[in-house]
Amino acid sequence: MVVPNVVHFAYTSPPDGTGIDFSLLHYCAVAAAYHYGRASEILIHATTIPGGYWWQRAEKLARIIPATVPEERFNSRFRHPAHQADAIRLSVLEERGGVFLDLDVITLQSFEPLLRSHGVVVGMEDHIAICPAVILAAPEAPFLSRWIAGYDPRTSDWFGFRSTGRDEHWGELSTRYPLFLADRHPSEVEVLHPSAFYPVHWRRKDTERLYRSPENGGLRSDELAESFTLHLWETGQWAGRLQNLTVSAVRAGETTLATLMAPLLARE
């Protein structure tokens, strides 16, 4: 089987208000997958239904799939929403296949050239780690089964899942472990250069280019010509940046990010 042209998102923000509300940014991620990515279907796997204007707009483009918070799965316990989203991501892809995107990923073009894969397609974040914000997979891909088995200390080729939140083990099962597996099973996965999915790194000097115009050091369109997505690194960019995005600011802006988002808000 090949990768279905279906895009998945996960919304796992806690209902107690301690998480991040579904915002303009998240709507743009969904809208970009629809308009720029030309997905045949978009599914949002939601552990809570947040409501609000931007959620209502997203519901017009996507089908909402109620999901249970995976506090325990793969013989592991997931305390943080990010790790819960990882568990949903791998489970959904193993069962259904498709393209799984984080809600801070802006699709730039169709994934069609990558859908012919019979296994898994991931991208390097830099030279030492894979980033799981974009994963393409055929249903029941063997690489996914190996990745999932890595969470269970009884079946892992490493240590199993051992993070309790923002600690030293935070991203090892979602970034370092798949790279470890890719080195061992190269025929089951295609690992792309960072430019494919992550043309901007999370370092401040790189993300700053998103908030400048091309004439003032921002990313130029030719620098994104071969990229399928643009990851906005919400974890480090939410406060003071992405949280403050408004329709008027996006429409009036000349920054790289505003230029990409403005067409998605044409009817707002």
C-alpha positions in Angstrom: 0.0 0.0 0.0 1.1 3.6 -0.6 0.5 6.7 1.5 -3.1 7.9 1.4 -3.6 11.6 0.5 -5.3 12.2 3.9 -3.9 14.7 6.4 -4.2 14.2 10.1 -3.9 16.6 13.0 -4.1 16.0 16.7 -5.6 18.5 19.2 -4.7 17.4 22.8 -4.8 20.7 24.7 -6.3 20.0 28.2 -9.9 21.1 28.8 -8.9 22.9 32.1 -7.5 25.9 30.3 -3.9 25.2 31.0 -3.1 24.5 27.4 -3.1 26.6 24.2 -6.5 27.5 22.7 -7.2 26.6 19.1 -6.1 29.8 17.4 -5.6 31.6 14.1 -2.3 29.8 13.7 -3.9 26.4 14.0 -6.7 27.3 11.6 -4.1 28.3 9.1 -2.3 25.0 9.4 -5.6 23.2 8.6 -6.5 25.6 5.8 -3.0 25.3 4.2 -3.3 21.5 4.1 -6.6 22.0 2.4 -5.8 24.8 -0.1 -2.0 24.4 -0.7 -1.7 20.7 0.1 -4.8 19.6 -1.8 -5.5 16.8 0.7 -8.4 14.6 -0.3 -9.5 14.6 3.4 -8.5 16.3 6.6 -9.1 14.7 10.0 -8.5 16.4 13.4 -8.2 13.8 16.2 -9.4 15.8 19.2 -9.3 14.8 22.8 -11.3 17.9 23.7 -13.6 20.1 21.5 -12.5 23.6 22.2 -15.1 25.7 20.3 -14.4 29.3 19.4 -14.3 31.1 16.1 -11.2 29.5 14.6 -12.3 26.0 15.6 -15.7 26.6 13.9 -13.8 27.7 10.7 -11.6 24.6 10.8 -14.6 22.3 11.2 -15.7 23.5 7.7 -12.5 22.1 6.2 -11.9 19.0 8.3 -13.7 16.1 9.9 -13.4 15.9 13.7 -12.5 12.4 15.1 -13.1 12.2 18.9 -10.0 10.7 20.5 -9.3 9.4 24.0 -6.4 11.0 25.9 -3.7 8.3 25.7 -2.4 8.6 29.2 -1.3 5.0 28.9 -0.3 3.3 25.7 2.5 1.1 24.3 3.1 0.0 28.0 4.1 3.6 28.7 2.5 6.5 30.6 2.1 9.9 28.8 1.7 12.9 31.1 2.4 15.8 28.7 -0.1 16.7 25.9 2.8 16.7 23.4 3.6 13.1 24.2 -0.1 12.2 24.1 -0.2 13.7 20.6 2.8 11.5 19.7 1.0 8.4 20.8 -2.1 9.4 18.8 0.1 10.2 15.8 1.8 6.8 15.6 -1.4 4.8 16.4 -3.4 6.6 13.7 -0.7 6.3 11.1 -0.2 2.6 11.7 -3.9 2.0 11.4 -4.9 4.4 8.6 -1.8 5.8 7.0 -1.6 9.3 5.6 0.2 12.5 6.4 0.3 13.6 10.0 1.1 17.2 10.7 1.5 19.2 13.9 -0.9 22.1 14.2 2.0 24.6 13.8 3.0 23.3 10.4 2.0 25.3 7.3 1.8 23.2 4.2 3.3 24.9 1.2 2.6 22.5 -1.7 1.0 19.1 -2.4 2.6 16.0 -0.9 1.8 14.1 -4.1 5.5 13.3 -5.0 5.9 11.6 -1.7 2.7 9.6 -1.6 4.2 6.8 -3.7 6.1 5.6 -0.8 5.3 2.1 0.5 6.9 2.8 3.9 7.5 5.9 6.0 8.8 9.4 5.0 10.3 11.7 7.7 12.6 14.7 7.7 15.7 15.6 9.5 15.4 18.6 11.9 19.1 19.1 11.7 22.1 16.7 11.3 21.5 14.9 14.6 17.7 14.3 14.9 14.5 13.6 13.0 11.5 15.8 13.7 8.1 14.1 14.0 6.1 17.3 13.2 5.6 15.8 9.6 5.3 12.1 9.0 4.0 10.3 5.9 3.2 6.6 6.2 1.5 3.8 4.4 -0.9 1.8 6.7 0.8 -0.9 8.7 4.2 0.2 7.7 6.9 -2.0 9.4 8.9 1.1 10.4 6.0 2.4 12.4 5.6 -1.0 14.2 9.3 -0.8 15.2 8.9 2.8 16.3 5.9 2.0 18.5 7.7 -1.1 19.9 10.5 1.3 21.0 8.2 2.9 23.6 7.8 -0.4 25.5 11.0 -1.2 27.5 10.2 -4.9 27.0 10.5 -4.6 23.2 12.5 -1.5 22.7 15.9 -1.6 21.0 16.8 1.3 23.3 15.5 2.2 26.8 11.7 2.5 26.2 9.8 5.7 27.0 11.0 7.4 30.1 10.0 11.1 30.0 7.7 12.6 32.6 7.5 16.0 30.8 10.0 18.7 30.1 13.1 16.7 31.2 16.3 15.3 29.7 14.3 12.5 28.0 11.7 14.9 26.5 12.1 14.2 22.8 14.3 11.1 22.5 11.6 8.7 21.4 10.2 11.1 18.8 13.5 12.4 17.4 16.6 10.3 18.3 15.0 6.9 18.3 13.5 7.0 14.8 16.9 8.1 13.5 18.5 5.2 15.3 15.9 2.8 13.7 16.5 4.4 10.3 20.2 3.6 10.4 19.3 0.0 11.2 16.4 -0.4 8.7 17.0 2.0 5.8 14.8 0.1 3.3 11.7 0.9 5.5 12.0 4.6 5.7 13.0 7.6 3.6 14.7 10.4 5.6 14.7 13.7 3.8 17.0 16.7 4.1 15.8 19.4 6.6 14.8 21.7 3.7 11.9 19.3 2.8 9.8 19.9 5.9 11.9 22.2 8.2 13.5 25.0 6.1 13.7 27.1 9.3 15.4 25.7 12.4 14.1 26.5 15.9 17.2 28.6 16.7 16.2 32.2 17.3 18.4 33.6 14.5 16.6 31.3 12.0 13.0 31.8 13.3 13.5 35.6 13.3 13.5 35.4 9.5 9.8 34.4 9.6 8.9 37.8 11.0 10.8 39.9 8.5 10.1 40.9 5.0 12.2 39.3 2.3 13.8 42.7 1.6 14.8 42.9 5.3 16.3 39.5 5.8 13.2 37.4 5.7 12.9 34.1 3.9 12.5 34.6 0.1 10.1 32.5 -1.9 13.0 30.9 -3.8 14.3 29.5 -0.5 11.0 27.7 0.1 10.5 26.5 -3.5 11.4 22.9 -2.8 9.9 22.7 0.7 6.7 20.9 1.3 6.0 22.5 4.7 7.2 25.2 7.1 7.3 24.3 10.8 6.7 27.4 13.0 8.1 25.8 16.2 5.1 26.8 18.4 6.8 25.7 21.6 9.4 28.4 21.5 7.5 30.9 19.4 4.0 31.0 21.0 4.6 33.7 23.6 5.2 37.1 22.1 4.9 35.8 18.5 2.3 33.3 17.3 -0.1 34.0 20.2 -0.5 37.6 19.0 -1.3 36.9 15.4 -4.5 38.7 14.2 -6.2 38.8 10.9 -5.5 42.5 10.5 -1.8 42.1 11.3 -1.5 39.2 8.9 -3.2 41.1 6.1 -1.2 44.3 6.7 2.1 42.5 7.2 4.9 42.1 4.6 6.8 39.4 6.5 7.4 35.9 5.2 4.8 34.5 7.6 2.2 37.1 6.8 2.7 36.5 3.0 2.0 32.8 3.4 -0.9 33.2 5.8 -2.8 36.1 4.2 -4.3 34.1 1.2 -5.7 31.6 3.8 -7.6 34.4 5.5 -8.9 36.0 2.3 -12.6 35.5 3.4 -12.1 36.5 7.0 
